[in-house]
């Protein structure tokens, strides 16, 4: 059973626990409501939570943990899976991956996993009693849900938005309403395009969930908007790496296999996700430099092999996203009788962008085999609810 909420209610009963939908609930109020709802559940019972981000979601989540049940956040728009597929010994949470490389899968995390993640995040990003952490991310994915966990563990305030709205998030940052925020790169790009120029009182934006264009970090630095790139996954209960290049959080062990795959272990890693060798095989390609800092180079299975040469789509995307007339870009390999796979770029343009401009831009910045063979101008790219590119849907 989690004691985070009970401890926060004892120590800071009148402090705001969750702010959402124009309402605020204190830790004493949240604790009392969780206690009332907990009477409905049995230890080990799976408790599906198919609610939008808000106070009701938070109450049900903590009620499940108060009862020793298994919380199972679900997409409110999706059919619920069978309940017998959700329960798990010692699991406190069953949560689904975002499904960027296939069908979403259920991951079982213990409360110990969640607590280890929250402590490591606090050590890496810092914590303050007056922190207000903005979450415009879905709560049925771990990046959003982990903000509720961190806030309860640290007795601080979670500020929940039901969905990402550029104007609303921009206002929250510019007025100093929040001290921390979790965003994905596409969200920060939209804020930049909307004219975000300052964020007084903001300690940092935890930016993750996908490759980050270097030009976006350059803009944030020039604008004085603090950003900390983070890396993690559902199986690690959220963040395990912070900074650019990445530094492992407290308790995280890293290793790079002979084929370049990043391996992770630590107290925040789901036990069932560990391989026989005791490591989580991430499927991501990584490189550790001499200082032990991590450089992520994209998904291994997304590498494009064209004419016998390997191309990381992320590298090409970052070059394209740096073009001033490119709003968004995605790259994938298309079967080709001559090259095996051809590098194809899908670009969301601004006004007046031409193929030859893109081709010349890439030729001046990439090796010849990495320059896309074809550029397709599209209105939008397929992305998940938390902003991750669904690369398999490009082709």
C-alpha positions as CSV (number, residue, x, y, z in Angstrom):
1,X,0.0,0.0,0.0
2,X,1.2,3.5,-0.9
3,X,1.7,5.9,2.0
4,X,2.6,8.9,-0.2
5,X,-0.8,10.5,0.0
6,X,-1.3,9.8,3.7
7,X,2.0,11.3,4.5
8,X,1.4,14.4,2.4
9,X,-2.0,14.9,4.0
10,X,-0.4,14.8,7.5
11,X,2.5,17.1,6.6
12,X,0.7,19.5,4.3
13,X,-3.1,19.1,4.7
14,X,-4.0,22.5,3.2
15,X,-1.6,22.5,0.4
16,X,-3.0,22.0,-3.2
17,X,-2.5,18.5,-4.4
18,X,-4.1,18.7,-7.8
19,X,-5.4,21.7,-9.8
20,X,-7.6,20.8,-12.8
21,X,-10.7,22.0,-14.6
22,X,-10.9,25.3,-12.7
23,X,-10.8,23.4,-9.3
24,X,-8.2,22.7,-6.7
25,X,-8.2,19.9,-4.1
26,X,-6.0,19.9,-1.0
27,X,-4.0,16.9,0.3
28,X,-6.4,16.5,3.2
29,X,-9.4,16.5,0.8
30,X,-7.8,14.1,-1.6
31,X,-6.8,11.8,1.2
32,X,-10.3,11.7,2.6
33,X,-11.9,11.1,-0.8
34,X,-9.4,8.3,-1.6
35,X,-10.3,6.7,1.7
36,X,-14.0,6.8,0.9
37,X,-13.5,5.3,-2.6
38,X,-11.0,2.6,-1.4
39,X,-13.8,0.8,0.4
40,X,-15.1,-0.3,-3.0
41,X,-12.0,-2.3,-3.9
42,X,-10.3,-5.5,-2.8
43,X,-6.5,-6.0,-2.5
44,X,-5.2,-7.2,-5.9
45,X,-8.3,-6.1,-7.7
46,X,-7.8,-4.5,-11.1
47,X,-9.3,-1.0,-11.1
48,X,-9.7,0.4,-14.6
49,X,-9.5,4.2,-14.7
50,X,-11.0,5.4,-18.1
51,X,-11.3,9.1,-17.1
52,X,-9.9,12.3,-18.6
53,X,-7.1,14.0,-16.7
54,X,-8.6,15.7,-13.6
55,X,-9.4,15.5,-10.0
56,X,-11.7,12.5,-10.3
57,X,-8.9,10.5,-12.0
58,X,-6.5,11.4,-9.2
59,X,-9.0,10.3,-6.5
60,X,-9.6,7.0,-8.1
61,X,-5.9,6.4,-8.7
62,X,-5.0,7.0,-5.0
63,X,-8.1,5.0,-3.9
64,X,-6.9,2.0,-5.8
65,X,-3.5,2.2,-4.1
66,X,-5.1,2.8,-0.7
67,X,-7.0,-0.5,-1.1
68,X,-3.9,-2.4,-2.3
69,X,-5.6,-2.8,-5.7
70,X,-4.0,-2.5,-9.1
71,X,-4.7,0.8,-10.9
72,X,-5.2,0.4,-14.7
73,X,-5.4,3.8,-16.4
74,X,-7.0,3.5,-19.9
75,X,-7.6,5.8,-22.8
76,X,-11.1,7.2,-22.2
77,X,-11.8,6.9,-26.0
78,X,-10.7,3.2,-26.3
79,X,-12.5,0.0,-25.5
80,X,-11.3,-1.5,-22.2
81,X,-9.3,-4.7,-22.3
82,X,-10.6,-7.7,-20.3
83,X,-10.1,-7.2,-16.6
84,X,-8.5,-10.5,-16.0
85,X,-5.6,-9.3,-18.3
86,X,-4.8,-6.5,-15.9
87,X,-4.2,-8.1,-12.6
88,X,-0.7,-9.0,-11.5
89,X,1.2,-10.1,-8.4
90,X,2.7,-7.2,-6.5
91,X,1.8,-4.8,-9.4
92,X,0.5,-1.4,-8.3
93,X,0.0,-0.2,-11.8
94,X,-0.8,-1.7,-15.2
95,X,-0.2,0.9,-17.9
96,X,0.1,0.7,-21.6
97,X,2.9,1.8,-23.9
98,X,2.2,4.4,-26.5
99,X,2.3,2.0,-29.4
100,X,4.7,3.8,-31.6
101,X,6.2,0.6,-32.9
102,X,3.1,-1.6,-32.9
103,X,0.1,-2.4,-30.7
104,X,0.3,-0.9,-27.2
105,X,1.3,-3.4,-24.6
106,X,0.5,-3.6,-20.9
107,X,3.4,-3.0,-18.5
108,X,3.2,-4.0,-14.9
109,X,4.9,-1.6,-12.4
110,X,5.2,-2.0,-8.7
111,X,4.8,0.9,-6.3
112,X,8.5,0.5,-5.5
113,X,9.3,1.1,-9.2
114,X,7.2,4.3,-9.2
115,X,8.8,5.5,-5.9
116,X,12.3,4.9,-7.2
117,X,11.5,6.8,-10.4
118,X,10.1,9.7,-8.4
119,X,13.1,10.0,-6.1
120,X,15.5,9.8,-9.0
121,X,13.7,12.5,-10.9
122,X,13.6,14.8,-7.9
123,X,17.4,14.4,-7.5
124,X,18.0,15.1,-11.1
125,X,15.6,18.0,-11.7
126,X,15.4,19.3,-8.1
127,X,12.3,19.8,-6.0
128,X,10.8,22.7,-4.1
129,X,7.9,22.8,-1.6
130,X,6.1,25.3,-3.9
131,X,6.6,23.4,-7.1
132,X,3.6,23.3,-9.5
133,X,4.2,20.7,-12.2
134,X,2.2,21.3,-15.4
135,X,1.0,18.1,-17.2
136,X,-0.8,18.6,-20.6
137,X,0.0,14.9,-21.3
138,X,-2.4,11.9,-21.2
139,X,-2.6,10.2,-17.8
140,X,-3.1,6.8,-19.4
141,X,0.6,6.9,-20.4
142,X,3.5,6.9,-17.9
143,X,4.9,10.3,-18.8
144,X,1.7,12.0,-17.6
145,X,0.9,9.6,-14.7
146,X,4.4,9.9,-13.3
147,X,3.7,13.6,-12.6
148,X,0.8,12.6,-10.2
149,X,3.2,10.2,-8.5
150,X,6.1,12.7,-8.1
151,X,3.7,15.3,-6.8
152,X,2.3,13.0,-4.1
153,X,5.7,11.7,-3.1
154,X,7.0,15.3,-2.7
155,X,3.8,16.8,-1.4
156,X,3.8,19.3,-4.2
157,X,1.1,20.4,-6.7
158,X,0.2,18.7,-10.0
159,X,-1.5,21.1,-12.5
160,X,-3.5,19.0,-15.0
161,X,-4.7,20.1,-18.4
162,X,-7.3,17.7,-20.0
163,X,-5.4,18.0,-23.3
164,X,-2.6,20.1,-24.9
165,X,-3.9,23.5,-25.9
166,X,-1.1,25.8,-27.2
167,X,-2.7,29.0,-25.9
168,X,-3.5,27.7,-22.5
169,X,0.0,26.2,-21.9
170,X,1.6,29.3,-23.2
171,X,-0.4,31.4,-20.7
172,X,0.6,29.0,-17.8
173,X,4.3,29.4,-18.7
174,X,4.2,33.2,-19.3
175,X,2.3,34.1,-16.2
176,X,4.5,32.1,-13.9
177,X,1.6,29.8,-12.9
178,X,3.9,26.7,-12.9
179,X,7.5,26.0,-12.0
180,X,7.9,22.7,-13.9
181,X,6.4,21.3,-17.1
182,X,6.5,18.0,-19.0
183,X,6.3,18.4,-22.8
184,X,7.1,16.5,-25.9
185,X,9.1,18.2,-28.7
186,X,6.1,18.9,-31.0
187,X,4.4,20.7,-28.1
188,X,7.4,23.0,-27.6
189,X,7.6,23.6,-31.3
190,X,4.0,24.8,-31.3
191,X,4.7,27.1,-28.4
192,X,7.7,28.5,-30.2
193,X,5.5,29.2,-33.3
194,X,2.9,30.7,-31.0
195,X,5.4,33.3,-29.9
196,X,6.5,32.0,-26.4
197,X,9.2,34.4,-25.4
198,X,9.6,34.0,-21.6
199,X,8.6,31.7,-18.7
200,X,9.2,33.5,-15.4
201,X,9.4,31.3,-12.4
202,X,9.9,28.2,-14.6
203,X,12.8,26.0,-13.3
204,X,12.7,23.7,-16.3
205,X,10.7,21.9,-19.0
206,X,11.3,18.1,-18.9
207,X,11.3,17.5,-22.7
208,X,11.1,13.9,-23.9
209,X,9.0,11.4,-25.7
210,X,10.9,11.6,-29.0
211,X,13.9,13.0,-30.8
212,X,14.6,16.7,-30.0
213,X,15.7,18.9,-32.9
214,X,18.9,20.7,-31.9
215,X,17.5,23.9,-33.3
216,X,14.7,23.7,-30.8
217,X,17.2,23.5,-27.9
218,X,19.1,26.4,-29.4
219,X,15.9,28.5,-29.6
220,X,15.1,27.7,-26.0
221,X,18.6,28.7,-24.8
222,X,18.4,32.0,-26.7
223,X,14.9,32.7,-25.3
224,X,16.0,31.9,-21.8
225,X,13.5,29.1,-21.4
226,X,15.1,26.3,-19.3
227,X,14.8,22.9,-20.9
228,X,16.1,19.5,-19.7
229,X,15.9,16.7,-22.3
230,X,14.8,13.5,-20.7
231,X,14.7,9.9,-21.9
232,X,12.6,7.0,-20.5
233,X,10.0,4.5,-21.3
234,X,6.9,2.8,-19.8
235,X,9.1,-0.1,-18.6
236,X,11.3,2.3,-16.6
237,X,8.4,4.1,-15.0
238,X,9.3,7.3,-16.9
239,X,12.6,9.1,-16.8
240,X,16.0,7.4,-16.5
241,X,18.2,9.8,-18.4
242,X,18.4,13.6,-18.1
243,X,20.4,16.3,-19.9
244,X,22.0,16.6,-23.4
245,X,24.0,14.5,-23.7
246,X,22.2,12.2,-21.2
247,X,23.3,11.5,-17.6
248,X,21.7,8.5,-15.9
249,X,19.5,9.2,-12.9
250,X,20.3,7.9,-9.5
251,X,20.2,4.1,-9.4
252,X,20.2,3.7,-13.1
253,X,22.7,1.4,-14.7
254,X,23.5,1.6,-18.5
255,X,25.3,-0.6,-20.9
256,X,25.6,-0.6,-24.7
257,X,25.5,-4.1,-26.3
258,X,27.8,-5.1,-29.1
259,X,25.1,-4.3,-31.6
260,X,24.7,-0.8,-30.2
261,X,21.5,-1.5,-28.3
262,X,21.0,0.4,-25.1
263,X,20.5,-1.8,-22.0
264,X,19.1,-0.4,-18.7
265,X,18.7,-1.8,-15.2
266,X,17.7,-0.3,-11.9
267,X,15.0,-0.2,-9.2
268,X,12.6,1.7,-11.5
269,X,12.6,-1.0,-14.2
270,X,9.6,-3.4,-14.4
271,X,10.8,-6.8,-13.3
272,X,8.9,-8.6,-16.2
273,X,10.6,-6.4,-18.7
274,X,14.1,-7.6,-17.7
275,X,15.7,-10.2,-20.0
276,X,17.5,-13.4,-18.8
277,X,20.7,-11.4,-18.6
278,X,19.1,-9.0,-16.0
279,X,18.9,-6.0,-18.5
280,X,16.0,-4.2,-20.1
281,X,16.7,-4.4,-23.9
282,X,15.3,-1.0,-25.0
283,X,15.4,-1.5,-28.8
284,X,17.1,2.0,-28.9
285,X,20.6,2.5,-30.3
286,X,22.9,4.4,-28.0
287,X,26.4,5.5,-27.5
288,X,28.3,6.2,-24.3
289,X,31.0,8.8,-24.5
290,X,34.2,9.0,-22.5
291,X,32.4,10.8,-19.6
292,X,29.8,8.1,-19.4
293,X,27.1,10.3,-21.0
294,X,24.6,8.8,-23.3
295,X,23.8,9.8,-26.9
296,X,20.6,8.3,-28.2
297,X,20.7,7.5,-32.0
298,X,17.1,6.2,-32.6
299,X,15.4,2.9,-32.7
300,X,17.5,0.0,-34.0
301,X,14.7,-1.5,-36.1
302,X,14.0,1.8,-37.7
303,X,17.4,2.0,-39.3
304,X,17.1,2.3,-43.0
305,X,19.6,0.2,-45.1
306,X,19.9,1.9,-48.5
307,X,22.5,0.6,-51.0
308,X,24.2,-1.2,-48.1
309,X,24.6,2.0,-46.0
310,X,22.7,2.5,-42.7
311,X,20.7,5.7,-42.2
312,X,19.2,6.7,-38.8
313,X,15.9,8.5,-39.6
314,X,16.2,10.7,-36.6
315,X,19.4,12.3,-38.0
316,X,17.7,13.2,-41.3
317,X,14.6,14.5,-39.4
318,X,16.6,16.8,-37.3
319,X,18.2,18.3,-40.4
320,X,14.9,18.8,-42.1
321,X,13.3,20.3,-38.9
322,X,16.0,22.9,-38.8
323,X,14.9,24.3,-42.1
324,X,13.0,27.6,-41.4
325,X,10.1,26.6,-43.8
326,X,9.6,23.1,-42.3
327,X,6.9,22.8,-39.6
328,X,7.4,19.1,-39.1
329,X,9.2,16.2,-40.7
330,X,9.3,12.4,-40.5
331,X,11.6,10.0,-42.4
332,X,11.1,6.3,-43.2
333,X,12.5,3.6,-45.5
334,X,10.4,2.6,-48.5
335,X,11.2,-0.7,-50.3
336,X,13.1,0.0,-53.5
337,X,14.3,-2.5,-56.2
338,X,17.6,-0.6,-56.7
339,X,18.5,0.5,-53.2
340,X,16.8,-2.1,-51.1
341,X,15.3,0.7,-49.2
342,X,14.9,4.3,-50.3
343,X,15.1,7.2,-47.7
344,X,11.8,9.1,-48.0
345,X,11.0,12.3,-46.2
346,X,7.5,13.4,-45.3
347,X,7.4,17.1,-44.7
348,X,4.8,19.5,-43.3
349,X,5.7,22.7,-45.1
350,X,5.1,26.3,-44.4
351,X,4.2,28.6,-47.4
352,X,6.2,28.3,-50.6
353,X,8.5,25.3,-49.8
354,X,9.8,23.4,-52.8
355,X,11.4,20.0,-53.2
356,X,14.6,21.4,-54.7
357,X,15.1,23.6,-51.6
358,X,14.8,20.6,-49.3
359,X,17.1,18.6,-51.5
360,X,19.8,21.2,-51.5
361,X,19.4,21.8,-47.8
362,X,20.0,18.1,-47.1
363,X,22.9,17.8,-49.5
364,X,24.8,20.5,-47.7
365,X,24.3,18.9,-44.3
366,X,24.2,15.1,-44.9
367,X,26.3,12.4,-46.5
368,X,25.0,11.6,-50.0
369,X,23.4,8.3,-49.0
370,X,21.4,10.0,-46.2
371,X,19.8,12.5,-48.5
372,X,16.2,11.5,-49.1
373,X,15.4,10.0,-52.5
374,X,11.9,11.5,-52.4
375,X,10.2,14.3,-50.5
376,X,6.5,14.2,-49.9
377,X,4.7,17.3,-48.7
378,X,1.9,16.4,-46.3
379,X,-0.6,18.3,-44.1
380,X,0.3,16.5,-40.9
381,X,2.2,13.5,-39.6
382,X,0.7,10.5,-37.7
383,X,1.5,11.0,-34.0
384,X,0.3,9.4,-30.8
385,X,-1.7,11.3,-28.2
386,X,1.6,12.2,-26.4
387,X,3.3,13.4,-29.6
388,X,5.4,10.4,-30.7
389,X,5.8,9.9,-34.4
390,X,4.2,6.7,-35.7
391,X,6.8,5.9,-38.3
392,X,5.3,2.7,-39.5
393,X,2.2,4.7,-40.7
394,X,4.3,6.9,-43.0
395,X,4.9,4.2,-45.6
